[in-house]
Amino acid sequence: MDDWVDTALTADVAAAAAAVQVAAVTEAGRQADALLGEPPVPGSVEWHAEEGTDVPVRRERAWQLLQLRIGLGAGMDPLPVLIGLRRHGSTWEEIARAAGITRQTAHERWAARVAAVLERP
């Protein structure tokens, strides 16, 4: 067999696959920043103006919803983003709307996987 083909068929690709996943998540975040706008730099006048308001929480939830939409569009596993959304108080209705499906479908599709992570001891 050709050495290159043998390598292609037998190499351990776990680390390479993990690196691609990290790059994809990073890029989804970058694209969400581009669409939503980056948050103010900590310590800046704008950042201080938002202290004590709900603006940072609302921005974070919107950013995560964008990441969900981008990730689903790219065929990525939505579990990490879903966990973050549920931790930040997003409802299944809101998640479903971002995913373009019904609340019931979103719940049936993802709730058990999310709960398995969030309910770990």
C-alpha positions as CSV (number, residue, x, y, z in Angstrom):
1,M,0.0,0.0,0.0
2,D,1.1,3.6,-0.6
3,D,2.8,5.1,2.5
4,W,0.7,8.3,2.3
5,V,-2.6,6.3,1.9
6,D,-1.5,4.0,4.8
7,T,-0.8,7.1,7.0
8,A,-4.1,8.7,5.9
9,L,-6.0,5.5,6.9
10,T,-4.3,4.7,10.1
11,A,-3.1,7.9,11.7
12,D,-4.6,8.9,15.1
13,V,-6.6,11.9,14.2
14,A,-8.1,12.6,17.7
15,A,-5.9,15.6,18.4
16,A,-6.4,17.0,14.9
17,A,-10.1,16.7,15.2
18,A,-10.1,18.4,18.6
19,A,-8.0,21.3,17.1
20,V,-10.5,21.7,14.3
21,Q,-13.4,21.8,16.8
22,V,-11.6,24.5,18.9
23,A,-10.9,26.5,15.7
24,A,-14.6,26.2,14.6
25,V,-15.8,27.4,18.0
26,T,-13.4,30.3,18.0
27,E,-14.4,31.3,14.5
28,A,-18.1,31.1,15.4
29,G,-17.4,33.5,18.3
30,R,-15.5,35.8,16.1
31,Q,-18.4,35.9,13.6
32,A,-20.9,36.5,16.4
33,D,-18.7,39.5,17.5
34,A,-18.7,40.8,13.9
35,L,-22.5,40.6,13.7
36,L,-23.3,41.8,17.2
37,G,-20.4,44.1,17.8
38,E,-17.7,43.5,20.4
39,P,-18.5,44.3,24.0
40,P,-16.7,47.3,25.7
41,V,-13.2,46.7,26.9
42,P,-13.1,46.1,30.7
43,G,-12.2,49.3,32.5
44,S,-13.3,51.6,29.6
45,V,-15.9,54.4,30.0
46,E,-18.4,52.3,28.1
47,W,-17.8,49.3,30.3
48,H,-18.2,51.3,33.5
49,A,-21.5,52.8,32.0
50,E,-22.9,49.3,31.8
51,E,-22.0,48.3,35.3
52,G,-25.0,47.5,37.4
53,T,-27.3,47.2,34.4
54,D,-28.6,44.1,32.6
55,V,-26.8,45.1,29.4
56,P,-23.9,42.7,29.7
57,V,-26.2,39.7,30.5
58,R,-28.5,40.6,27.5
59,R,-25.5,41.0,25.2
60,E,-24.0,37.7,26.3
61,R,-27.3,35.8,25.7
62,A,-27.6,37.4,22.3
63,W,-24.0,36.5,21.5
64,Q,-24.7,32.9,22.5
65,L,-27.8,32.8,20.4
66,L,-25.8,34.0,17.5
67,Q,-23.2,31.3,18.1
68,L,-26.0,28.7,18.2
69,R,-27.3,29.9,14.8
70,I,-23.9,30.0,13.3
71,G,-22.9,26.7,14.7
72,L,-26.0,25.0,13.5
73,G,-25.6,26.5,10.1
74,A,-22.0,25.1,10.0
75,G,-23.1,21.7,11.2
76,M,-21.4,21.9,14.6
77,D,-22.6,20.1,17.7
78,P,-24.7,22.7,19.6
79,L,-24.3,21.1,23.0
80,P,-21.6,23.5,24.4
81,V,-23.6,26.6,23.3
82,L,-26.9,25.1,24.6
83,I,-25.3,24.5,28.0
84,G,-24.2,28.1,28.2
85,L,-27.6,29.4,27.1
86,R,-29.4,27.3,29.7
87,R,-27.0,28.4,32.4
88,H,-27.6,32.0,31.4
89,G,-31.4,31.6,31.6
90,S,-32.4,31.1,28.0
91,T,-35.7,29.3,27.6
92,W,-36.4,26.4,25.3
93,E,-38.7,28.8,23.4
94,E,-35.8,31.3,22.8
95,I,-33.4,28.5,21.8
96,A,-36.0,27.0,19.5
97,R,-36.6,30.4,17.8
98,A,-32.8,30.7,17.2
99,A,-32.7,27.2,15.8
100,G,-35.7,27.8,13.6
101,I,-37.7,24.9,15.1
102,T,-40.5,24.6,17.6
103,R,-40.0,24.7,21.4
104,Q,-41.2,21.1,21.6
105,T,-38.7,19.9,19.0
106,A,-35.8,21.8,20.6
107,H,-36.7,20.3,24.0
108,E,-37.0,16.8,22.6
109,R,-33.8,17.1,20.6
110,W,-31.5,18.6,23.2
111,A,-33.0,18.7,26.7
112,A,-31.8,15.3,27.8
113,R,-28.2,15.9,26.6
114,V,-28.1,19.4,28.3
115,A,-29.6,18.1,31.5
116,A,-27.0,15.2,31.6
117,V,-24.2,17.8,31.7
118,L,-25.9,20.4,33.9
119,E,-27.0,17.9,36.5
120,R,-23.7,16.1,36.9
121,P,-22.5,16.0,40.6
